[in-house]
Amino acid sequence: MKQLYLLLGSLFAFNFSFSQVDQSDWDTASVIQLGNGYSRIVLESPEDTTSNIYYFNGQLESIRPVTSGTYNRYYQDGTLMWSQEIDNGKVNGEMKLFDPKGKHVGTFGFKNDTLVDTLFLHRSKSFVFGRFTYSSVMHGGMMRPDGTSNISRSNGGKMLTSMYAVKHSKSEAATKYSEFTTDANGYFFFMAEQGSFGIFPNYQNIENVTSDMGAPLGRRGSSVDINWNVTGPIKISRNFCYLSLHVNSTGYAP
């Protein structure tokens, strides 16, 4: 417990807000600095481990149990963005989504991390919900001493990635319609009216976005090939659009 108190003291020095977290039942805690100014506090107890992520301003971004419980994610002003049931480390049960004003806009049913049912949609609201994932293959160019190929592979969700959406217009230059960040597992959510959209990571120069793009363009070079699964505009014609956004890269060492 002494180690925990010392660690919590150092956490306060980082100006985090712990008003939404009860520390009394936790045995150990650890701090991890993440990208984009985010930080993660992992709280461990005999019952479960909880991962708390904080925005750069110290506001709580999310509370997620590793094994079972409720995963809550918040907007930067503290308003609940979504509430998701976790069982055995996977999304199982209901997931409720809320707009920036706290209005309940949708409920989905999940089974083992897979969306299986739409349980509720607000009649006058529309939104985009989805996941941004990646896969990568790197060819090392030389065989290992045991004769096996020197190839490394990785895949998963694009963690805490800053992104923006563009609502396409043939008569106007592209402008940012909405800005958002994926969660620790690559999931994202933003409110959107009906129309034609493109979704891009922040590194995409908006001046190069055209009305026929739904995601960044793939490219092929001498050392890396990058391909996106979305090649045309994203159409939102009903209350919501579920989008699976994926980028694959294949690299070749000299």
ZADOSE-367739 format. One record per residue (C-alpha): x, y, z; residue number from 1; residue in one letter. Coordinates in steps of 0.001 Angstrom, whole numbers, plus 500000, padded with zeros to 6 digits. Each point is the difference from the previous one (the first is absolute). Last residue first. Layout:
% ZADOSE-367739
+--------+--------+--------+-----+---+
:     xx :     yy :     zz :   k : r :
+--------+--------+--------+-----+---+
:      X :      Y :      Z : NUM : a :
...
+--------+--------+--------+-----+---+
This chain:
% ZADOSE-367739
+--------+--------+--------+-----+---+
:     xx :     yy :     zz :   k : r :
+--------+--------+--------+-----+---+
: 517035 : 496971 : 451706 : 254 : p :
: 496988 : 499047 : 502187 : 253 : a :
: 496663 : 499519 : 498256 : 252 : y :
: 496716 : 501266 : 501390 : 251 : g :
: 496369 : 498985 : 499578 : 250 : t :
: 497380 : 502270 : 501477 : 249 : s :
: 496309 : 499364 : 500539 : 248 : n :
: 497469 : 502636 : 501045 : 247 : v :
: 496522 : 499177 : 501256 : 246 : h :
: 496819 : 501988 : 500633 : 245 : l :
: 496927 : 497994 : 501039 : 244 : s :
: 497149 : 502483 : 499908 : 243 : l :
: 496566 : 499642 : 501560 : 242 : y :
: 497702 : 502711 : 498658 : 241 : c :
: 497114 : 501444 : 501957 : 240 : f :
: 496525 : 501487 : 499783 : 239 : n :
: 499652 : 499538 : 496249 : 238 : r :
: 501648 : 501158 : 496773 : 237 : s :
: 503638 : 500413 : 501025 : 236 : i :
: 502152 : 499209 : 496957 : 235 : k :
: 503755 : 499608 : 500435 : 234 : i :
: 501891 : 501233 : 496930 : 233 : p :
: 502156 : 497516 : 498065 : 232 : g :
: 503080 : 497820 : 500525 : 231 : t :
: 499501 : 498681 : 503540 : 230 : v :
: 502168 : 496901 : 500635 : 229 : n :
: 503206 : 502038 : 500078 : 228 : w :
: 503324 : 498875 : 498479 : 227 : n :
: 503586 : 500979 : 500767 : 226 : i :
: 503015 : 498490 : 498169 : 225 : d :
: 503488 : 500574 : 501407 : 224 : v :
: 503668 : 500003 : 498925 : 223 : s :
: 500012 : 500956 : 496300 : 222 : s :
: 496688 : 501773 : 500223 : 221 : g :
: 496303 : 499314 : 499591 : 220 : r :
: 497250 : 502215 : 501319 : 219 : r :
: 496462 : 499646 : 501232 : 218 : g :
: 497806 : 503061 : 500041 : 217 : l :
: 498793 : 501298 : 503342 : 216 : p :
: 496351 : 499238 : 500862 : 215 : a :
: 496548 : 500520 : 498437 : 214 : g :
: 501354 : 501942 : 497020 : 213 : m :
: 497950 : 501051 : 496916 : 212 : d :
: 499365 : 503524 : 501324 : 211 : s :
: 503708 : 500834 : 500159 : 210 : t :
: 502419 : 500189 : 502933 : 209 : v :
: 503434 : 501384 : 499070 : 208 : n :
: 499507 : 503318 : 501829 : 207 : e :
: 498974 : 497977 : 503057 : 206 : i :
: 503569 : 498724 : 500386 : 205 : n :
: 499602 : 496534 : 501551 : 204 : q :
: 502050 : 499911 : 503219 : 203 : y :
: 496814 : 500493 : 501999 : 202 : n :
: 498717 : 496541 : 499064 : 201 : p :
: 497183 : 500152 : 497431 : 200 : f :
: 496283 : 499308 : 499625 : 199 : i :
: 498115 : 500946 : 496826 : 198 : g :
: 496316 : 500806 : 499827 : 197 : f :
: 496930 : 500104 : 497734 : 196 : s :
: 496667 : 501042 : 501510 : 195 : g :
: 497777 : 499593 : 503036 : 194 : q :
: 500925 : 501971 : 503084 : 193 : e :
: 502826 : 498898 : 502241 : 192 : a :
: 500655 : 499360 : 503703 : 191 : m :
: 503313 : 498350 : 500786 : 190 : f :
: 501250 : 496614 : 501200 : 189 : f :
: 503308 : 498163 : 499988 : 188 : f :
: 501379 : 496560 : 500922 : 187 : y :
: 503753 : 499369 : 499594 : 186 : g :
: 500547 : 497928 : 503140 : 185 : n :
: 501385 : 502780 : 502233 : 184 : a :
: 497286 : 502362 : 498748 : 183 : d :
: 500036 : 501770 : 496649 : 182 : t :
: 500144 : 503787 : 500017 : 181 : t :
: 497577 : 502541 : 498543 : 180 : f :
: 499728 : 503037 : 497748 : 179 : e :
: 496828 : 500820 : 498055 : 178 : s :
: 499119 : 501806 : 496777 : 177 : y :
: 503566 : 500978 : 499113 : 176 : k :
: 500009 : 501903 : 496716 : 175 : t :
: 500412 : 498778 : 496414 : 174 : a :
: 499811 : 502662 : 497298 : 173 : a :
: 496528 : 500890 : 498736 : 172 : e :
: 497898 : 499251 : 496905 : 171 : s :
: 500115 : 496213 : 499969 : 170 : k :
: 499246 : 499817 : 503710 : 169 : s :
: 501173 : 497182 : 502206 : 168 : h :
: 499464 : 499932 : 503735 : 167 : k :
: 503488 : 499579 : 501436 : 166 : v :
: 500767 : 497991 : 503139 : 165 : a :
: 503046 : 500391 : 502231 : 164 : y :
: 502377 : 497743 : 501867 : 163 : m :
: 502325 : 499903 : 503007 : 162 : s :
: 501070 : 496408 : 500737 : 161 : t :
: 499628 : 498796 : 503584 : 160 : l :
: 500904 : 496384 : 499084 : 159 : m :
: 499683 : 498740 : 496442 : 158 : k :
: 498529 : 496555 : 500691 : 157 : g :
: 501988 : 496843 : 499337 : 156 : g :
: 502625 : 498446 : 497732 : 155 : n :
: 503666 : 499031 : 499897 : 154 : s :
: 502222 : 497816 : 497846 : 153 : r :
: 503763 : 499516 : 499810 : 152 : s :
: 501744 : 498073 : 497224 : 151 : i :
: 503552 : 498652 : 500212 : 150 : n :
: 499380 : 496690 : 498242 : 149 : s :
: 501175 : 496872 : 501767 : 148 : t :
: 503443 : 498521 : 499285 : 147 : g :
: 501072 : 499522 : 503623 : 146 : d :
: 502439 : 502917 : 499719 : 145 : p :
: 497126 : 502315 : 498975 : 144 : r :
: 499492 : 500751 : 496338 : 143 : m :
: 500718 : 503437 : 498606 : 142 : m :
: 497804 : 502653 : 498341 : 141 : g :
: 498091 : 500884 : 503144 : 140 : g :
: 496547 : 499930 : 498433 : 139 : h :
: 497647 : 502121 : 502100 : 138 : m :
: 496282 : 499181 : 500044 : 137 : v :
: 497530 : 502395 : 501577 : 136 : s :
: 496324 : 499918 : 500865 : 135 : s :
: 497863 : 502904 : 501173 : 134 : y :
: 496650 : 500720 : 501596 : 133 : t :
: 497629 : 502989 : 500258 : 132 : f :
: 496656 : 499017 : 501520 : 131 : r :
: 496516 : 501321 : 499454 : 130 : g :
: 497160 : 502271 : 500985 : 129 : f :
: 498626 : 502778 : 497817 : 128 : v :
: 496998 : 502047 : 501047 : 127 : f :
: 496436 : 501060 : 499264 : 126 : s :
: 497405 : 501520 : 502325 : 125 : k :
: 496294 : 500722 : 499477 : 124 : s :
: 498630 : 496484 : 500466 : 123 : r :
: 502366 : 498978 : 502798 : 122 : h :
: 501125 : 496436 : 499330 : 121 : l :
: 499420 : 497017 : 502304 : 120 : f :
: 500779 : 496277 : 500141 : 119 : l :
: 502223 : 499506 : 496960 : 118 : t :
: 501382 : 496455 : 500130 : 117 : d :
: 503114 : 497853 : 499493 : 116 : v :
: 502977 : 502327 : 500381 : 115 : l :
: 503012 : 497741 : 500609 : 114 : t :
: 502367 : 500308 : 502975 : 113 : d :
: 498943 : 496592 : 501414 : 112 : n :
: 496284 : 500737 : 499595 : 111 : k :
: 498774 : 503566 : 499718 : 110 : f :
: 496556 : 501606 : 500054 : 109 : g :
: 499657 : 503633 : 498999 : 108 : f :
: 498316 : 503028 : 501559 : 107 : t :
: 499687 : 503417 : 498372 : 106 : g :
: 499516 : 503741 : 500418 : 105 : v :
: 499784 : 500595 : 503765 : 104 : h :
: 500375 : 503770 : 500412 : 103 : k :
: 502945 : 501060 : 502189 : 102 : g :
: 500649 : 503332 : 498260 : 101 : k :
: 503039 : 498610 : 498153 : 100 : p :
: 497838 : 497146 : 498580 :  99 : d :
: 499543 : 496732 : 501897 :  98 : f :
: 500603 : 496358 : 499006 :  97 : l :
: 498837 : 496906 : 501911 :  96 : k :
: 501694 : 496601 : 499624 :  95 : m :
: 498079 : 496956 : 501146 :  94 : e :
: 501240 : 496468 : 500561 :  93 : g :
: 503440 : 498508 : 499487 :  92 : n :
: 503108 : 502011 : 499138 :  91 : v :
: 502959 : 497774 : 500854 :  90 : k :
: 502306 : 499526 : 503005 :  89 : g :
: 497929 : 497231 : 501546 :  88 : n :
: 496940 : 502269 : 500004 :  87 : d :
: 500029 : 503722 : 499191 :  86 : i :
: 496817 : 502102 : 499722 :  85 : e :
: 500360 : 503337 : 498208 :  84 : q :
: 499020 : 503535 : 500949 :  83 : s :
: 500612 : 502785 : 497512 :  82 : w :
: 500768 : 503704 : 499736 :  81 : m :
: 499270 : 501031 : 503605 :  80 : l :
: 500494 : 503746 : 500504 :  79 : t :
: 503255 : 500851 : 501818 :  78 : g :
: 500881 : 503127 : 497993 :  77 : d :
: 502587 : 498074 : 497963 :  76 : q :
: 497365 : 497473 : 498900 :  75 : y :
: 499787 : 496813 : 502046 :  74 : y :
: 500403 : 496229 : 499604 :  73 : r :
: 498477 : 497463 : 502379 :  72 : n :
: 500854 : 496279 : 499974 :  71 : y :
: 497715 : 498068 : 502332 :  70 : t :
: 501018 : 496767 : 501733 :  69 : g :
: 502090 : 496917 : 499238 :  68 : s :
: 503625 : 499116 : 499246 :  67 : t :
: 502205 : 503025 : 499244 :  66 : v :
: 497631 : 502563 : 501467 :  65 : p :
: 499861 : 503245 : 497995 :  64 : r :
: 499732 : 503556 : 501302 :  63 : i :
: 500304 : 502681 : 497323 :  62 : s :
: 501072 : 503531 : 499116 :  61 : e :
: 500261 : 501480 : 503518 :  60 : l :
: 500955 : 503662 : 499792 :  59 : q :
: 503667 : 500709 : 500800 :  58 : g :
: 500477 : 502578 : 497220 :  57 : n :
: 501940 : 497538 : 497799 :  56 : f :
: 497024 : 497631 : 500195 :  55 : y :
: 500062 : 497189 : 502549 :  54 : y :
: 499756 : 496223 : 499564 :  53 : i :
: 498933 : 497661 : 502821 :  52 : n :
: 500745 : 496278 : 499598 :  51 : s :
: 498412 : 497780 : 502633 :  50 : t :
: 501370 : 496673 : 501248 :  49 : t :
: 497768 : 497455 : 501704 :  48 : d :
: 499025 : 498285 : 503254 :  47 : e :
: 503414 : 499711 : 501698 :  46 : p :
: 500600 : 503708 : 499309 :  45 : s :
: 501900 : 501915 : 497339 :  44 : e :
: 499646 : 503596 : 498838 :  43 : l :
: 501599 : 500955 : 496673 :  42 : v :
: 500320 : 503745 : 499477 :  41 : i :
: 500319 : 501066 : 496363 :  40 : r :
: 501171 : 503346 : 498689 :  39 : s :
: 499124 : 501961 : 496877 :  38 : y :
: 502194 : 502802 : 498630 :  37 : g :
: 499576 : 498951 : 496371 :  36 : n :
: 501756 : 496663 : 500674 :  35 : g :
: 499899 : 498070 : 503258 :  34 : l :
: 501806 : 500452 : 503327 :  33 : q :
: 499441 : 496969 : 502220 :  32 : i :
: 499319 : 500262 : 503739 :  31 : v :
: 499784 : 497031 : 502365 :  30 : s :
: 497718 : 499072 : 502880 :  29 : a :
: 499995 : 497341 : 502697 :  28 : t :
: 497614 : 498672 : 502656 :  27 : d :
: 496727 : 501660 : 499028 :  26 : w :
: 496902 : 500206 : 502216 :  25 : d :
: 500498 : 503545 : 501321 :  24 : s :
: 500840 : 501647 : 496660 :  23 : q :
: 496454 : 501090 : 499108 :  22 : d :
: 500180 : 501658 : 496583 :  21 : v :
: 497801 : 502848 : 498753 :  20 : q :
: 501682 : 502705 : 502096 :  19 : s :
: 503418 : 498884 : 498812 :  18 : f :
: 500843 : 503090 : 497925 :  17 : s :
: 503560 : 499951 : 498702 :  16 : f :
: 502304 : 502934 : 500706 :  15 : n :
: 503234 : 498041 : 499303 :  14 : f :
: 501099 : 500665 : 503601 :  13 : a :
: 496824 : 498256 : 501075 :  12 : f :
: 501357 : 496843 : 498398 :  11 : l :
: 503180 : 500222 : 502053 :  10 : s :
: 497963 : 499853 : 503170 :   9 : g :
: 498080 : 497039 : 498649 :   8 : l :
: 503284 : 498164 : 499510 :   7 : l :
: 501142 : 500650 : 503534 :   6 : l :
: 496631 : 498850 : 501349 :   5 : y :
: 500144 : 496803 : 497941 :   4 : l :
: 503506 : 499145 : 501165 :   3 : q :
: 498917 : 500424 : 503600 :   2 : k :
: 497083 : 497643 : 499338 :   1 : m :
+--------+--------+--------+-----+---+
